[in-house]
Amino acid sequence: MDCPKHVTVNEALRLLDAAVQLTVQDTALGTPPGSPADGHAWIVAGPASGAWAGWDGDVAYWVDGAWLRLDARPGWRAYSLADDHLHVCGAGGTWAAVALLPPALAA
C-alpha cells in the first residue's frame, strides 16, 4: 500500500521530535499516566501494562492524542527529569543511569 508523501514526512518529523535530545518524564512508570501532556515521553518500566503492554524498555511518546512507541536501541541516551540522570540504553533494551548532572546544570 502506498502512503501519501505528507504522511511519511509527518511521521518522520514526529520521530525526530521525540528522539533528538530525548528527555523523559520518568524511567520507573509501567502504566501510562492519566493525563499526559503532548510531547512528553517516558522510558517504560517493566512489567508494562495498559496501552504500554509489551513496551518494556522502549520509549512511550504522547503526541496528537495517542501513544507512539519508539523501539529503544543500544546507545540511545535520555535525560530523566524525575531523577536528574542521564540514562543510556544497553543491549536488550535495558537502561542504566550513567551520571548525575553537574551542579551548574542541575538547577
MMTF fields as JSON, N, C-alpha, C and O atoms, coordinates in Angstrom:
{
  "mmtfVersion": "1.0.0",
  "mmtfProducer": "UNKNOWN",
  "numBonds": 427,
  "numAtoms": 428,
  "numGroups": 107,
  "numChains": 1,
  "numModels": 1,
  "chainsPerModel": [1],
  "groupsPerChain": [107],
  "chainIdList": ["A"],
  "bondAtomList": [4, 2, 8, 6, 12, 10, 16, 14, 20, 18, 24, 22, 28, 26, 32, 30, 36, 34, 40, 38, 44, 42, 48, 46, 52, 50, 56, 54, 60, 58, 64, 62, 68, 66, 72, 70, 76, 74, 80, 78, 84, 82, 88, 86, 92, 90, 96, 94, 100, 98, 104, 102, 108, 106, 112, 110, 116, 114, 120, 118, 124, 122, 128, 126, 132, 130, 136, 134, 140, 138, 144, 142, 148, 146, 152, 150, 156, 154, 160, 158, 164, 162, 168, 166, 172, 170, 176, 174, 180, 178, 184, 182, 188, 186, 192, 190, 196, 194, 200, 198, 204, 202, 208, 206, 212, 210, 216, 214, 220, 218, 224, 222, 228, 226, 232, 230, 236, 234, 240, 238, 244, 242, 248, 246, 252, 250, 256, 254, 260, 258, 264, 262, 268, 266, 272, 270, 276, 274, 280, 278, 284, 282, 288, 286, 292, 290, 296, 294, 300, 298, 304, 302, 308, 306, 312, 310, 316, 314, 320, 318, 324, 322, 328, 326, 332, 330, 336, 334, 340, 338, 344, 342, 348, 346, 352, 350, 356, 354, 360, 358, 364, 362, 368, 366, 372, 370, 376, 374, 380, 378, 384, 382, 388, 386, 392, 390, 396, 394, 400, 398, 404, 402, 408, 406, 412, 410, 416, 414, 420, 418, 424, 422],
  "bondOrderList": [1, 1, 1, 1, 1, 1, 1, 1, 1, 1, 1, 1, 1, 1, 1, 1, 1, 1, 1, 1, 1, 1, 1, 1, 1, 1, 1, 1, 1, 1, 1, 1, 1, 1, 1, 1, 1, 1, 1, 1, 1, 1, 1, 1, 1, 1, 1, 1, 1, 1, 1, 1, 1, 1, 1, 1, 1, 1, 1, 1, 1, 1, 1, 1, 1, 1, 1, 1, 1, 1, 1, 1, 1, 1, 1, 1, 1, 1, 1, 1, 1, 1, 1, 1, 1, 1, 1, 1, 1, 1, 1, 1, 1, 1, 1, 1, 1, 1, 1, 1, 1, 1, 1, 1, 1, 1],
  "groupList": [{"groupName": "MET", "atomNameList": ["N", "CA", "C", "O"], "elementList": ["N", "C", "C", "O"], "formalChargeList": [0, 0, 0, 0], "bondAtomList": [1, 0, 2, 1, 3, 2], "bondOrderList": [1, 1, 2], "singleLetterCode": "M", "chemCompType": "L-PEPTIDE LINKING"}, {"groupName": "ASP", "atomNameList": ["N", "CA", "C", "O"], "elementList": ["N", "C", "C", "O"], "formalChargeList": [0, 0, 0, 0], "bondAtomList": [1, 0, 2, 1, 3, 2], "bondOrderList": [1, 1, 2], "singleLetterCode": "D", "chemCompType": "L-PEPTIDE LINKING"}, {"groupName": "CYS", "atomNameList": ["N", "CA", "C", "O"], "elementList": ["N", "C", "C", "O"], "formalChargeList": [0, 0, 0, 0], "bondAtomList": [1, 0, 2, 1, 3, 2], "bondOrderList": [1, 1, 2], "singleLetterCode": "C", "chemCompType": "L-PEPTIDE LINKING"}, {"groupName": "PRO", "atomNameList": ["N", "CA", "C", "O"], "elementList": ["N", "C", "C", "O"], "formalChargeList": [0, 0, 0, 0], "bondAtomList": [1, 0, 2, 1, 3, 2], "bondOrderList": [1, 1, 2], "singleLetterCode": "P", "chemCompType": "L-PEPTIDE LINKING"}, {"groupName": "LYS", "atomNameList": ["N", "CA", "C", "O"], "elementList": ["N", "C", "C", "O"], "formalChargeList": [0, 0, 0, 0], "bondAtomList": [1, 0, 2, 1, 3, 2], "bondOrderList": [1, 1, 2], "singleLetterCode": "K", "chemCompType": "L-PEPTIDE LINKING"}, {"groupName": "HIS", "atomNameList": ["N", "CA", "C", "O"], "elementList": ["N", "C", "C", "O"], "formalChargeList": [0, 0, 0, 0], "bondAtomList": [1, 0, 2, 1, 3, 2], "bondOrderList": [1, 1, 2], "singleLetterCode": "H", "chemCompType": "L-PEPTIDE LINKING"}, {"groupName": "VAL", "atomNameList": ["N", "CA", "C", "O"], "elementList": ["N", "C", "C", "O"], "formalChargeList": [0, 0, 0, 0], "bondAtomList": [1, 0, 2, 1, 3, 2], "bondOrderList": [1, 1, 2], "singleLetterCode": "V", "chemCompType": "L-PEPTIDE LINKING"}, {"groupName": "THR", "atomNameList": ["N", "CA", "C", "O"], "elementList": ["N", "C", "C", "O"], "formalChargeList": [0, 0, 0, 0], "bondAtomList": [1, 0, 2, 1, 3, 2], "bondOrderList": [1, 1, 2], "singleLetterCode": "T", "chemCompType": "L-PEPTIDE LINKING"}, {"groupName": "ASN", "atomNameList": ["N", "CA", "C", "O"], "elementList": ["N", "C", "C", "O"], "formalChargeList": [0, 0, 0, 0], "bondAtomList": [1, 0, 2, 1, 3, 2], "bondOrderList": [1, 1, 2], "singleLetterCode": "N", "chemCompType": "L-PEPTIDE LINKING"}, {"groupName": "GLU", "atomNameList": ["N", "CA", "C", "O"], "elementList": ["N", "C", "C", "O"], "formalChargeList": [0, 0, 0, 0], "bondAtomList": [1, 0, 2, 1, 3, 2], "bondOrderList": [1, 1, 2], "singleLetterCode": "E", "chemCompType": "L-PEPTIDE LINKING"}, {"groupName": "ALA", "atomNameList": ["N", "CA", "C", "O"], "elementList": ["N", "C", "C", "O"], "formalChargeList": [0, 0, 0, 0], "bondAtomList": [1, 0, 2, 1, 3, 2], "bondOrderList": [1, 1, 2], "singleLetterCode": "A", "chemCompType": "L-PEPTIDE LINKING"}, {"groupName": "LEU", "atomNameList": ["N", "CA", "C", "O"], "elementList": ["N", "C", "C", "O"], "formalChargeList": [0, 0, 0, 0], "bondAtomList": [1, 0, 2, 1, 3, 2], "bondOrderList": [1, 1, 2], "singleLetterCode": "L", "chemCompType": "L-PEPTIDE LINKING"}, {"groupName": "ARG", "atomNameList": ["N", "CA", "C", "O"], "elementList": ["N", "C", "C", "O"], "formalChargeList": [0, 0, 0, 0], "bondAtomList": [1, 0, 2, 1, 3, 2], "bondOrderList": [1, 1, 2], "singleLetterCode": "R", "chemCompType": "L-PEPTIDE LINKING"}, {"groupName": "GLN", "atomNameList": ["N", "CA", "C", "O"], "elementList": ["N", "C", "C", "O"], "formalChargeList": [0, 0, 0, 0], "bondAtomList": [1, 0, 2, 1, 3, 2], "bondOrderList": [1, 1, 2], "singleLetterCode": "Q", "chemCompType": "L-PEPTIDE LINKING"}, {"groupName": "GLY", "atomNameList": ["N", "CA", "C", "O"], "elementList": ["N", "C", "C", "O"], "formalChargeList": [0, 0, 0, 0], "bondAtomList": [1, 0, 2, 1, 3, 2], "bondOrderList": [1, 1, 2], "singleLetterCode": "G", "chemCompType": "PEPTIDE LINKING"}, {"groupName": "SER", "atomNameList": ["N", "CA", "C", "O"], "elementList": ["N", "C", "C", "O"], "formalChargeList": [0, 0, 0, 0], "bondAtomList": [1, 0, 2, 1, 3, 2], "bondOrderList": [1, 1, 2], "singleLetterCode": "S", "chemCompType": "L-PEPTIDE LINKING"}, {"groupName": "TRP", "atomNameList": ["N", "CA", "C", "O"], "elementList": ["N", "C", "C", "O"], "formalChargeList": [0, 0, 0, 0], "bondAtomList": [1, 0, 2, 1, 3, 2], "bondOrderList": [1, 1, 2], "singleLetterCode": "W", "chemCompType": "L-PEPTIDE LINKING"}, {"groupName": "ILE", "atomNameList": ["N", "CA", "C", "O"], "elementList": ["N", "C", "C", "O"], "formalChargeList": [0, 0, 0, 0], "bondAtomList": [1, 0, 2, 1, 3, 2], "bondOrderList": [1, 1, 2], "singleLetterCode": "I", "chemCompType": "L-PEPTIDE LINKING"}, {"groupName": "TYR", "atomNameList": ["N", "CA", "C", "O"], "elementList": ["N", "C", "C", "O"], "formalChargeList": [0, 0, 0, 0], "bondAtomList": [1, 0, 2, 1, 3, 2], "bondOrderList": [1, 1, 2], "singleLetterCode": "Y", "chemCompType": "L-PEPTIDE LINKING"}],
  "groupTypeList": [0, 1, 2, 3, 4, 5, 6, 7, 6, 8, 9, 10, 11, 12, 11, 11, 1, 10, 10, 6, 13, 11, 7, 6, 13, 1, 7, 10, 11, 14, 7, 3, 3, 14, 15, 3, 10, 1, 14, 5, 10, 16, 17, 6, 10, 14, 3, 10, 15, 14, 10, 16, 10, 14, 16, 1, 14, 1, 6, 10, 18, 16, 6, 1, 14, 10, 16, 11, 12, 11, 1, 10, 12, 3, 14, 16, 12, 10, 18, 15, 11, 10, 1, 1, 5, 11, 5, 6, 2, 14, 10, 14, 14, 7, 16, 10, 10, 6, 10, 11, 11, 3, 3, 10, 11, 10, 10],
  "groupIdList": [1, 2, 3, 4, 5, 6, 7, 8, 9, 10, 11, 12, 13, 14, 15, 16, 17, 18, 19, 20, 21, 22, 23, 24, 25, 26, 27, 28, 29, 30, 31, 32, 33, 34, 35, 36, 37, 38, 39, 40, 41, 42, 43, 44, 45, 46, 47, 48, 49, 50, 51, 52, 53, 54, 55, 56, 57, 58, 59, 60, 61, 62, 63, 64, 65, 66, 67, 68, 69, 70, 71, 72, 73, 74, 75, 76, 77, 78, 79, 80, 81, 82, 83, 84, 85, 86, 87, 88, 89, 90, 91, 92, 93, 94, 95, 96, 97, 98, 99, 100, 101, 102, 103, 104, 105, 106, 107],
  "secStructList": [7, 7, 7, 7, 2, 2, 2, 2, 2, 2, 2, 2, 2, 2, 2, 2, 2, 2, 2, 6, 6, 7, 3, 3, 1, 7, 1, 1, 5, 7, 1, 7, 7, 1, 1, 7, 7, 6, 6, 7, 3, 3, 3, 5, 7, 1, 1, 7, 7, 4, 4, 4, 6, 6, 7, 6, 6, 1, 3, 3, 3, 3, 3, 6, 6, 3, 3, 3, 3, 3, 7, 7, 7, 6, 6, 7, 3, 3, 3, 3, 6, 6, 6, 6, 3, 3, 3, 3, 3, 7, 4, 4, 4, 7, 3, 3, 3, 3, 3, 3, 7, 7, 2, 2, 2, 2, 7],
  "xCoordList": [0.841, 0.0, 0.885, 1.815, 0.597, 1.358, 0.758, -0.46, 1.63, 1.179, 1.454, 2.461, 0.57, 0.861, 2.149, 2.455, 2.89, 4.175, 4.028, 4.905, 2.95, 2.81, 2.67, 3.092, 2.095, 2.007, 3.399, 3.742, 4.193, 5.541, 6.397, 7.142, 6.304, 7.072, 6.616, 7.452, 5.315, 4.81, 5.265, 5.66, 5.217, 5.67, 7.161, 7.582, 7.951, 9.388, 9.654, 10.545, 8.895, 9.067, 8.689, 9.346, 7.646, 7.268, 8.398, 8.739, 8.969, 10.059, 11.281, 11.909, 11.622, 12.743, 12.476, 13.356, 11.268, 10.902, 11.041, 11.469, 10.683, 10.748, 12.166, 12.551, 12.94, 14.214, 15.422, 16.383, 15.399, 16.55, 16.586, 15.613, 17.703, 17.866, 16.723, 16.017, 16.56, 15.455, 15.452, 16.441, 14.34, 14.091, 12.838, 11.811, 12.916, 11.764, 11.31, 12.097, 10.041, 9.484, 9.955, 10.216, 10.063, 10.416, 10.881, 10.64, 11.551, 12.011, 11.422, 11.764, 10.546, 10.041, 8.547, 7.954, 7.936, 6.493, 6.22, 6.804, 5.327, 4.985, 3.585, 3.202, 2.818, 1.469, 1.359, 1.96, 0.614, 0.501, -0.104, -1.012, 0.384, -0.198, -1.601, -1.95, -2.395, -3.782, -3.962, -4.835, -3.167, -3.323, -1.969, -1.44, -1.401, -0.088, -0.182, -1.192, 0.873, 0.953, 1.546, 2.425, 1.064, 1.557, 3.066, 3.562, 3.783, 5.225, 6.019, 7.249, 5.345, 6.063, 6.349, 5.59, 7.462, 7.893, 8.304, 8.655, 8.256, 8.651, 9.434, 9.134, 10.445, 11.056, 10.171, 9.985, 9.626, 8.64, 9.331, 10.161, 8.966, 9.493, 8.659, 7.451, 9.308, 8.581, 8.187, 8.821, 7.176, 6.326, 5.31, 4.605, 5.25, 4.341, 2.926, 2.723, 1.947, 0.555, -0.249, 0.266, -1.514, -2.378, -1.912, -1.497, -1.983, -1.586, -0.106, 0.32, 0.681, 2.115, 2.48, 3.668, 1.528, 1.82, 2.75, 2.49, 3.835, 4.806, 5.848, 6.691, 5.809, 6.741, 7.911, 8.613, 8.143, 9.2, 10.517, 10.991, 11.099, 12.385, 12.314, 13.313, 11.162, 11.015, 10.616, 10.4, 10.521, 10.122, 8.687, 8.36, 7.841, 6.452, 6.363, 6.736, 5.871, 5.817, 4.367, 3.742, 3.823, 2.44, 2.417, 2.985, 1.762, 1.712, 0.368, -0.098, -0.234, -1.503, -2.579, -3.371, -2.608, -3.656, -3.489, -4.442, -2.292, -2.059, -0.622, 0.268, -0.424, 0.91, 1.67, 1.136, 2.913, 3.826, 4.951, 5.575, 5.205, 6.257, 7.552, 7.592, 8.612, 9.947, 10.742, 11.004, 11.116, 11.857, 13.288, 14.104, 13.583, 14.891, 16.018, 15.892, 17.102, 18.273, 19.487, 19.603, 20.396, 21.617, 22.335, 22.512, 22.74, 23.434, 22.543, 23.045, 21.223, 20.337, 20.587, 20.886, 20.46, 20.622, 19.364, 18.764, 18.978, 17.797, 18.055, 18.594, 17.667, 17.757, 16.418, 15.37, 16.445, 15.23, 15.013, 15.861, 13.88, 13.531, 13.279, 13.503, 12.817, 12.467, 13.674, 13.578, 14.808, 15.97, 17.224, 18.292, 17.104, 18.253, 19.445, 20.595, 19.168, 20.226, 20.141, 19.071, 21.289, 21.354, 21.286, 22.008, 20.432, 20.273, 20.719, 20.476, 21.378, 21.845, 21.24, 21.201, 20.77, 20.184, 21.296, 22.128, 21.29, 22.268, 21.635, 20.511, 22.371, 21.875, 20.598, 20.473, 19.671, 18.427, 17.441, 16.435, 17.699, 16.762, 16.8, 15.857, 17.867, 17.984, 18.621, 19.577, 18.084, 18.568, 19.321, 18.946, 20.375, 21.153, 21.468, 21.802, 21.353, 21.745, 23.26, 23.918, 23.822, 25.277, 25.925, 27.108, 25.206, 25.859, 24.83, 23.752, 25.182, 24.408, 24.827, 25.961, 23.931, 24.304, 25.224, 25.068, 26.168, 26.985, 26.078, 25.044, 26.445, 25.589, 25.155, 24.038, 26.007, 25.655, 24.487, 23.739, 24.314, 23.23, 21.985, 20.891, 22.134, 21.014, 20.004, 18.865, 20.386, 19.482, 18.504, 17.686],
  "yCoordList": [-1.175, 0.0, 1.237, 1.345, 2.155, 3.402, 4.427, 4.585, 5.122, 6.203, 7.537, 7.689, 8.5, 9.839, 10.368, 10.065, 11.148, 11.65, 12.479, 12.426, 13.244, 14.08, 13.238, 13.68, 12.044, 11.169, 10.698, 10.71, 10.292, 9.824, 10.934, 10.691, 12.122, 13.252, 13.599, 13.825, 13.646, 13.965, 12.934, 13.297, 11.671, 10.624, 10.781, 10.635, 11.069, 11.273, 12.458, 12.397, 13.522, 14.689, 14.369, 14.843, 13.575, 13.163, 12.366, 12.592, 11.443, 10.629, 11.474, 11.273, 12.406, 13.302, 14.141, 14.312, 14.662, 15.485, 14.694, 15.237, 13.425, 12.592, 12.152, 12.16, 11.772, 11.108, 12.037, 11.696, 13.186, 14.082, 14.786, 15.42, 14.669, 15.229, 14.775, 15.588, 13.453, 12.825, 13.183, 12.978, 13.716, 13.988, 13.231, 13.333, 12.465, 11.703, 12.226, 12.782, 12.038, 12.465, 11.561, 12.03, 10.249, 9.279, 7.989, 7.761, 7.151, 5.857, 4.711, 3.553, 5.001, 3.982, 3.723, 3.075, 4.208, 4.058, 2.917, 2.865, 2.003, 0.879, 0.953, 0.13, 1.941, 2.158, 3.605, 4.487, 3.863, 5.234, 6.177, 5.783, 7.408, 8.387, 8.771, 8.611, 9.278, 9.613, 10.759, 10.702, 11.788, 12.98, 13.442, 14.45, 12.724, 13.134, 14.42, 14.691, 15.193, 16.411, 16.055, 15.199, 16.711, 16.461, 16.694, 17.717, 15.745, 15.864, 15.271, 15.262, 14.769, 14.156, 12.691, 12.023, 12.205, 10.83, 10.166, 10.84, 8.843, 8.03, 6.834, 6.296, 6.407, 5.104, 4.128, 4.267, 3.148, 2.244, 1.198, 0.422, 1.194, 0.209, -1.069, -1.016, -2.2, -3.464, -3.931, -3.548, -4.729, -5.169, -4.082, -3.566, -3.754, -2.706, -3.261, -4.453, -2.354, -2.773, -1.674, -0.596, -1.965, -1.0, -0.775, -1.711, 0.468, 0.813, 0.542, 0.436, 0.429, 0.178, -1.303, -1.626, -2.204, -3.634, -4.094, -3.847, -4.764, -5.251, -4.232, -4.521, -3.041, -1.968, -1.853, -0.842, -2.831, -2.763, -2.293, -2.867, -1.25, -0.729, 0.208, 0.837, 0.314, 1.23, 2.62, 2.819, 3.556, 4.918, 5.128, 4.902, 5.564, 5.894, 7.409, 8.149, 7.853, 9.284, 9.651, 9.065, 10.613, 11.058, 12.21, 13.272, 12.0, 13.032, 12.957, 11.877, 14.101, 14.204, 13.283, 12.716, 13.131, 12.347, 10.844, 10.108, 10.369, 8.926, 8.596, 9.445, 7.349, 6.885, 6.441, 5.734, 6.862, 6.442, 5.668, 6.163, 4.462, 3.624, 3.831, 3.704, 4.152, 4.26, 3.047, 2.905, 2.193, 0.975, 1.36, 1.661, 1.347, 1.797, 0.938, -0.281, 1.585, 0.923, 1.133, 2.168, 0.153, 0.341, 1.629, 1.919, 2.383, 3.647, 4.866, 5.986, 4.674, 5.831, 6.433, 5.725, 7.746, 8.471, 9.285, 9.85, 9.331, 10.105, 10.752, 10.126, 12.0, 12.706, 12.544, 12.821, 12.096, 11.91, 13.097, 13.406, 13.75, 14.867, 14.4, 15.158, 13.163, 12.653, 12.489, 12.723, 12.09, 11.838, 12.624, 12.396, 13.545, 14.348, 13.493, 13.858, 12.366, 11.484, 11.341, 11.442, 11.105, 10.7, 9.177, 8.522, 8.616, 7.169, 6.738, 7.432, 5.58, 5.035, 3.652, 2.848, 3.39, 2.092, 1.128, 1.431, -0.034, -1.058, -2.181, -2.061, -3.266, -4.428, -4.95, -4.958, -5.376, -5.93, -4.898, -5.254, -3.629, -2.585, -2.22, -1.611, -2.577, -2.192, -0.81, -0.502, 0.004, 1.371, 1.465, 0.823, 2.256, 2.47, 3.949, 4.63, 4.434, 5.813, 5.866, 5.014, 6.866, 6.922, 8.044, 7.944, 9.106, 10.204, 11.177, 11.348, 11.807, 12.946, 14.161, 14.242, 15.085, 16.32, 17.139, 17.137, 17.83, 18.747, 19.771, 20.138, 20.238, 21.174, 22.389, 22.878, 22.877, 24.057, 23.775, 24.694, 22.526, 22.174, 21.683, 21.713, 21.234, 20.649, 21.687, 21.337, 22.925, 23.952, 24.446, 25.309],
  "zCoordList": [0.0, 0.0, 0.0, 0.8, -0.887, -0.961, -0.014, 0.06, 0.708, 1.588, 0.913, 0.222, 1.108, 0.589, 1.219, 2.373, 0.462, 0.953, 2.217, 3.078, 2.361, 3.558, 4.823, 5.891, 4.739, 5.904, 6.294, 7.476, 5.343, 5.612, 6.213, 7.163, 5.687, 6.208, 7.62, 8.495, 7.858, 9.196, 10.218, 11.326, 9.869, 10.779, 11.069, 12.216, 10.065, 10.26, 11.181, 12.029, 11.023, 11.891, 13.332, 14.259, 13.535, 14.896, 15.544, 16.706, 14.793, 15.327, 15.656, 16.695, 14.792, 15.077, 16.315, 17.158, 16.423, 17.572, 18.865, 19.883, 18.832, 20.028, 20.362, 21.531, 19.371, 19.622, 19.741, 20.43, 19.097, 19.138, 20.489, 20.897, 21.168, 22.513, 23.416, 24.012, 23.501, 24.215, 25.695, 26.4, 26.151, 27.561, 27.951, 27.28, 29.041, 29.506, 30.859, 31.625, 31.136, 32.413, 33.548, 34.656, 33.264, 34.296, 33.628, 32.443, 34.416, 33.916, 34.726, 34.482, 35.681, 36.599, 36.458, 37.321, 35.406, 35.225, 34.246, 33.164, 34.634, 33.771, 33.2, 32.369, 33.647, 33.115, 32.664, 33.278, 31.617, 31.118, 32.158, 32.889, 32.235, 33.155, 32.691, 31.521, 33.627, 33.314, 32.348, 31.481, 32.474, 31.626, 31.103, 31.572, 30.141, 29.634, 28.821, 28.171, 28.871, 28.056, 26.698, 26.598, 25.669, 24.318, 24.263, 24.735, 23.688, 23.556, 24.699, 24.649, 25.739, 26.85, 26.554, 25.852, 27.104, 26.856, 28.162, 29.131, 28.177, 29.317, 28.818, 27.752, 29.585, 29.352, 30.106, 31.314, 29.414, 30.001, 30.869, 30.395, 32.157, 33.096, 32.997, 32.767, 33.171, 33.126, 34.512, 35.495, 34.607, 33.501, 33.148, 34.016, 31.893, 31.427, 31.289, 31.058, 31.441, 31.304, 30.626, 30.333, 30.386, 29.716, 28.29, 27.607, 27.845, 26.474, 26.225, 25.074, 27.296, 27.16, 27.243, 27.213, 27.345, 27.485, 26.364, 25.187, 26.748, 25.773, 25.364, 24.514, 25.952, 25.584, 26.563, 26.54, 27.404, 28.414, 27.798, 26.818, 28.376, 27.917, 26.732, 26.383, 26.109, 24.975, 25.472, 26.667, 24.57, 24.917, 24.449, 23.285, 25.373, 25.052, 24.918, 25.828, 23.786, 23.454, 23.172, 22.288, 23.911, 23.738, 22.741, 22.997, 21.612, 20.582, 19.862, 19.497, 19.668, 18.942, 19.506, 18.754, 20.837, 21.487, 21.422, 21.676, 21.086, 21.006, 21.417, 21.369, 21.82, 22.189, 20.951, 20.096, 20.869, 19.81, 20.488, 21.427, 20.015, 20.592, 19.823, 18.599, 20.562, 19.978, 20.456, 21.65, 19.545, 19.854, 20.224, 19.353, 21.529, 22.013, 21.447, 21.332, 21.102, 20.519, 21.416, 22.072, 21.449, 22.233, 21.824, 20.641, 22.836, 22.597, 22.714, 22.81, 22.707, 22.892, 24.266, 25.227, 24.342, 25.598, 25.864, 24.95, 27.138, 27.522, 28.871, 29.783, 28.983, 30.259, 30.965, 30.382, 32.219, 33.008, 33.938, 34.775, 33.784, 34.658, 36.087, 37.031, 36.257, 37.581, 38.488, 39.693, 37.928, 38.784, 38.403, 38.971, 37.448, 37.013, 36.593, 36.837, 35.968, 35.49, 33.977, 33.377, 33.392, 32.001, 31.997, 32.748, 31.164, 31.06, 29.669, 28.681, 29.607, 28.333, 28.156, 29.088, 26.943, 26.617, 26.217, 25.362, 26.854, 26.521, 25.716, 25.228, 25.587, 24.848, 25.496, 26.72, 24.683, 25.199, 25.69, 26.304, 25.436, 25.831, 27.3, 27.805, 27.998, 29.401, 29.495, 28.783, 30.373, 30.559, 31.877, 32.858, 31.9, 33.115, 33.259, 32.29, 34.501, 34.796, 34.786, 35.384, 34.108, 33.986, 34.773, 35.097, 35.094, 35.811, 36.345, 35.775, 37.443, 37.917, 37.114, 36.643, 36.961, 36.278, 37.161, 38.382, 36.576, 37.363, 38.048, 37.491, 39.244, 39.976, 39.159, 39.332, 38.282, 37.485, 36.546, 36.21, 36.115, 35.2, 35.925, 35.361, 37.158, 37.891, 38.356, 38.664, 38.413, 38.952, 37.961, 38.278]
}
